[in-house]
Each structure stands twice: as structure tokens, then as C-alpha cells.
Amino acid sequence: MNLIIFNTLTAQISVNFKADTTMVCPGYLIQFTDLSVGDTVYNWQWNFGDGNTSTLKNPTHSYSSPGFYTVKLTASSSNSTDTKIKNNYIHVRDFPQAQLNYTDTLFLPTFTFYFSTHILNNDGYPYFYYWSFDQSTYNKGDTFAIHTFNSEGLHYASLIVKAGAGCHDTITVEVNAKDTLAACNIFTPNGDGMNDLFIVKTNGYNYFTLEIFNKWGAIVYTVTAKRLYWDGYSSAGIAVPPGVYYFHVTSPDVKGYKLSGKILLIR
């Protein structure tokens, strides 16, 4: 008698899954997809790590609180069961709270501004920054930007900070670009290359007239230019003595631009 032995092979399951994104903010709907292979699956048991579950093949789920969440999928066929666990798979972050600041760069020509931002609730993980000026296309950048507006007047700077899917903050500020006057009150024109010039800082857009007076009210130096400075010499090219002088700045281009004050000249 011949003995025939049949080996019956039972199909097995190899469970796997993915999420369409793993970094989100509260409320964002994540799509989970079963990637199991092998035997035909008839039962799915999802555990999203926040106390919620699902028996759908490809469920969606959103989280209500920031944190890291471990996701588990157990899949079963008529022959086998397998489980896949992904620890800390979903990272839920707080919505970023960005602050946008800017300063007028007086040391640069025209209407150039320096913009910077920081995240008030920074959690130490990466953020992504996108800048737009005067409602132009947003461009990816960093925590700072330097932009030159092409005219005097009211402009707009916008910033989007992204921390994940459905996770961003948008800020827009008004920027009033105009010529600004600023001047020091002491300088030392001694040729050492340090603080040798009395400089009136402007954006270099309008023409200004600078007049320097001595203590008796006589004009010792005058110049009209977009960039104003005085080297401690009179208009005749003679070095003036140390002491206190007075300056007055006006603009032949725009009314209302005036600046006056004292200068201490030290040699």
C-alpha cells in the first residue's frame, strides 16, 4: 500500500499601512491606507493611539490634541491574523503663532526693509517660511527676509509659517516706505577711519539740503544731495576747529522733511 501525504499550505498575511501625512495640527483629517499583502483580508482593527478605533479598510481620522501617537493595525483573513505597530507615527503639533517684525534699513539705499519672524510657541521642530510682498507669489525662505519696494508709499508684507498639513499661520503687515532722517550727535574727523564723518542717514530717495552753523549762527558748510555727510571742513575746504556746531536738514523735494540738532566735533 502506498501512503500519500498531502501538505496543505495556509496563506499568511503580512500587514502594513501608511498615512498620507504624519505631521499635522489638531483637526486635520488623515487618510490611512491598508497595504497588507498575502491572503485576502476580511477584517481590520485600527487603533489610532488616542482612544479611537476603526474597522474600515482605509479609514480617515483626525486628532484633537498635540502629541505623538502610535498607530496599530490588526488584519485578519480566514486563515491568519497579523499586526503592524508604528510607534510615535503621527506627530500632532500646535498651530504656529508667528510674530512678524520689520525695520527700515537706513544704511541701505532706496526703500529696503529687513523683516524677521519668530514663533511664539516654538516646539523645537522644523517650520517652513513663505514670504510675499505687495501680494506677489509666495516664495520659500527663512526666518528673515530683505526686500526693496519700488516706490514710496504704503506696501504690504505677508508671511505664511507652516508646521505640517493643515498647520499654518498667516500674517500681513502694512509697511509705510518713506524717506527717514537720522543723525548722530558727535564725530571725530581725525583721519583714523573711525567716526570720521557726520552722516545724515536717509533712504536715498529724495534730495536734502544740509546746513552746518557755528555758534555765532554763520553757515560754515552746506550741501544738497541724496546722501548727506560732513567731513569737518568748511565749504571753502578749511578744517573747522573743535566745538559744538548746529545742523539743519530740509528737503527741496518733499515738504515736512526736517531735522535739526547739535553736533560735537572732536579732533
Wavefront OBJ file of the C-alpha trace (Angstrom):
o trace
v 0.000 0.000 0.000
v 1.289 3.427 -0.954
v 0.865 6.206 1.615
v 0.263 9.614 0.100
v 0.767 12.654 2.331
v -0.683 16.000 1.294
v 0.878 19.188 2.682
v -1.717 21.925 2.881
v -0.183 25.416 2.770
v -2.164 28.129 4.515
v -1.865 31.597 3.078
v -0.442 34.110 5.509
v -0.893 37.871 5.889
v 1.865 40.445 6.077
v 0.310 43.600 7.498
v 1.459 47.089 6.640
v -0.140 50.508 6.276
v 0.612 54.164 5.579
v -0.801 57.615 6.290
v -0.962 60.316 3.645
v 0.816 62.639 6.098
v 2.377 62.127 9.509
v 2.746 65.722 10.738
v -0.454 67.685 11.271
v -2.267 70.104 13.550
v -5.411 69.261 15.539
v -8.476 68.668 13.402
v -6.688 67.719 10.191
v -8.207 64.608 8.560
v -5.547 61.953 7.874
v -6.121 59.214 5.317
v -4.857 55.794 6.449
v -4.383 53.070 3.815
v -4.063 49.321 4.349
v -1.038 47.895 2.490
v -1.363 44.312 3.694
v -0.314 41.541 1.300
v -0.836 37.771 1.221
v -4.201 36.212 1.976
v -7.437 38.115 1.414
v -8.220 40.275 4.428
v -11.777 40.311 5.724
v -11.332 42.156 8.997
v -9.447 45.286 10.024
v -8.923 46.592 13.525
v -7.304 50.037 13.654
v -6.143 51.702 16.858
v -5.096 55.340 16.386
v -3.426 55.739 19.775
v -5.815 58.358 21.139
v -8.576 56.004 22.293
v -10.298 55.870 18.898
v -10.568 52.824 16.626
v -11.972 51.813 13.243
v -12.919 48.636 11.378
v -12.760 50.183 7.908
v -10.150 49.063 5.419
v -8.921 52.584 4.656
v -10.238 54.904 7.370
v -9.722 58.619 7.984
v -9.022 60.074 11.397
v -8.233 63.424 12.995
v -6.594 64.150 16.351
v -7.782 66.760 18.807
v -4.644 67.306 20.898
v -0.918 67.841 20.170
v 1.427 64.936 20.803
v 2.895 61.766 19.307
v 0.546 58.891 18.543
v 1.276 55.204 17.969
v -0.930 53.578 15.319
v -1.713 49.846 15.237
v -3.444 47.766 12.569
v -4.519 44.161 13.091
v -5.732 42.446 9.900
v -7.345 39.008 9.673
v -8.217 36.577 6.917
v -9.953 33.217 7.168
v -6.554 31.619 7.829
v -4.351 34.061 9.749
v -4.012 37.280 11.701
v -1.146 39.752 11.769
v -0.472 43.081 13.489
v 1.624 46.082 12.494
v 2.545 48.765 15.051
v 4.193 52.082 14.176
v 5.396 53.824 17.301
v 5.002 57.614 17.514
v 3.902 57.516 13.891
v 1.689 60.612 13.911
v 3.022 63.926 15.196
v 0.300 66.437 16.038
v 1.620 69.969 16.597
v 0.130 73.179 17.908
v -0.889 75.727 15.309
v 2.124 78.049 14.985
v 1.752 81.547 16.406
v 4.133 83.697 14.397
v 5.176 87.283 15.016
v 6.395 89.491 12.165
v 8.721 92.452 12.736
v 10.473 94.816 10.362
v 12.922 97.698 10.426
v 13.820 100.362 7.891
v 17.422 99.760 6.795
v 18.694 103.322 6.788
v 22.160 102.147 5.836
v 20.871 100.766 2.515
v 19.617 102.832 -0.430
v 16.010 103.242 -1.556
v 13.156 101.594 0.332
v 14.836 98.478 1.634
v 13.405 96.802 4.737
v 14.616 93.972 6.944
v 11.869 91.535 8.001
v 12.153 88.867 10.674
v 9.839 86.442 12.432
v 9.841 84.133 15.404
v 7.365 81.537 16.626
v 5.860 82.414 19.977
v 5.005 78.765 20.735
v 8.040 77.190 19.076
v 8.114 73.451 19.850
v 11.659 72.873 18.602
v 10.675 71.066 15.402
v 11.154 72.496 11.890
v 8.944 75.217 10.468
v 8.716 76.373 6.869
v 8.523 80.033 5.881
v 6.952 81.598 2.779
v 7.208 85.348 2.032
v 5.156 87.607 -0.206
v 5.430 91.337 -0.837
v 2.645 93.500 -2.252
v 0.501 90.406 -2.844
v 3.056 88.726 -5.093
v 3.639 84.957 -5.284
v 4.766 83.366 -2.027
v 8.385 82.172 -2.083
v 10.010 79.786 0.358
v 12.566 81.451 2.601
v 13.891 81.557 6.135
v 13.132 83.350 9.384
v 14.222 86.659 7.830
v 13.887 88.471 4.512
v 15.263 91.669 2.951
v 13.026 93.378 0.416
v 13.230 96.618 -1.562
v 9.954 98.275 -2.503
v 9.989 100.148 -5.801
v 8.225 103.314 -4.637
v 7.408 105.459 -1.662
v 4.064 104.837 -0.011
v 2.026 102.059 1.578
v 3.094 98.454 0.893
v 2.293 95.008 2.266
v 4.463 92.177 3.567
v 2.935 88.737 4.132
v 4.291 85.593 5.753
v 2.979 82.043 5.943
v 4.544 79.764 8.559
v 3.822 76.060 8.074
v 4.311 73.322 10.665
v 2.617 70.434 8.858
v -0.508 69.522 6.911
v -3.344 71.912 7.710
v -0.999 73.587 10.132
v -0.058 77.187 9.377
v -0.269 80.812 10.424
v -0.569 83.771 8.038
v 0.430 87.340 8.866
v 0.195 90.512 6.762
v 1.562 93.883 7.872
v 1.401 97.322 6.307
v 4.739 98.969 5.557
v 4.931 102.709 5.002
v 8.006 103.328 2.862
v 9.254 106.888 3.128
v 12.492 108.740 3.449
v 13.667 108.818 7.033
v 16.187 111.142 8.633
v 18.575 110.164 11.401
v 21.885 111.634 12.535
v 24.498 111.183 15.231
v 25.453 113.997 17.618
v 29.232 113.523 17.819
v 32.034 112.728 15.387
v 35.841 112.766 15.331
v 37.300 113.749 11.922
v 40.899 112.859 12.776
v 41.639 110.511 9.868
v 41.741 107.270 11.865
v 38.941 105.741 9.815
v 36.556 105.619 12.770
v 33.632 108.031 13.050
v 35.372 110.494 10.738
v 32.150 111.735 9.135
v 28.955 113.312 10.368
v 26.362 111.344 8.372
v 22.679 112.054 7.975
v 21.088 108.707 7.188
v 18.254 108.598 4.669
v 16.765 106.057 2.278
v 18.438 107.936 -0.559
v 15.237 108.663 -2.446
v 14.757 112.427 -2.036
v 17.235 115.288 -2.251
v 18.105 117.010 1.012
v 19.953 120.158 1.949
v 22.335 120.065 4.908
v 23.463 123.314 6.525
v 26.102 123.474 9.275
v 26.229 126.556 11.539
v 28.851 127.659 14.047
v 27.910 129.019 17.467
v 27.501 132.539 16.034
v 24.937 131.344 13.500
v 27.195 131.595 10.451
v 26.938 128.851 7.836
v 30.261 127.023 7.583
v 29.141 124.229 5.264
v 26.177 123.411 3.016
v 25.396 120.657 0.527
v 22.352 119.349 -1.374
v 22.348 115.611 -2.180
v 20.504 112.336 -1.636
v 23.291 111.245 0.707
v 24.403 113.795 3.267
v 27.654 113.887 5.208
v 30.127 116.412 6.594
v 33.835 115.789 6.989
v 34.559 118.684 9.387
v 35.716 121.083 6.678
v 34.093 124.314 5.614
v 32.692 124.838 2.133
v 35.993 126.571 1.356
v 37.933 123.412 2.300
v 39.283 124.656 5.624
v 39.217 122.411 8.692
v 36.923 123.942 11.301
v 38.027 123.959 14.949
v 36.635 121.519 17.511
v 33.478 122.513 19.291
v 29.706 122.484 19.125
v 28.010 123.084 15.769
v 24.392 123.124 14.708
v 22.868 121.414 11.704
v 19.617 121.825 9.820
v 18.263 119.445 7.160
v 15.413 120.226 4.768
v 14.182 118.712 1.511
v 13.532 120.690 -1.680
v 11.596 117.638 -2.952
v 9.147 116.942 -0.143
v 7.696 119.297 2.422
v 7.741 118.196 6.026
v 11.163 116.541 5.982
v 13.156 118.469 8.569
v 15.819 117.590 11.094
v 17.823 119.864 13.373
v 20.243 119.388 16.221
v 23.683 119.859 17.752
v 26.961 118.226 16.712
v 30.031 117.902 18.894
v 33.169 117.905 16.729
v 36.235 116.433 18.434
v 39.702 116.385 16.866
l 1 2 3 4 5 6 7 8 9 10 11 12 13 14 15 16 17 18 19 20 21 22 23 24 25 26 27 28 29 30 31 32 33 34 35 36 37 38 39 40 41 42 43 44 45 46 47 48 49 50 51 52 53 54 55 56 57 58 59 60 61 62 63 64 65 66 67 68 69 70 71 72 73 74 75 76 77 78 79 80 81 82 83 84 85 86 87 88 89 90 91 92 93 94 95 96 97 98 99 100 101 102 103 104 105 106 107 108 109 110 111 112 113 114 115 116 117 118 119 120 121 122 123 124 125 126 127 128 129 130 131 132 133 134 135 136 137 138 139 140 141 142 143 144 145 146 147 148 149 150 151 152 153 154 155 156 157 158 159 160 161 162 163 164 165 166 167 168 169 170 171 172 173 174 175 176 177 178 179 180 181 182 183 184 185 186 187 188 189 190 191 192 193 194 195 196 197 198 199 200 201 202 203 204 205 206 207 208 209 210 211 212 213 214 215 216 217 218 219 220 221 222 223 224 225 226 227 228 229 230 231 232 233 234 235 236 237 238 239 240 241 242 243 244 245 246 247 248 249 250 251 252 253 254 255 256 257 258 259 260 261 262 263 264 265 266 267
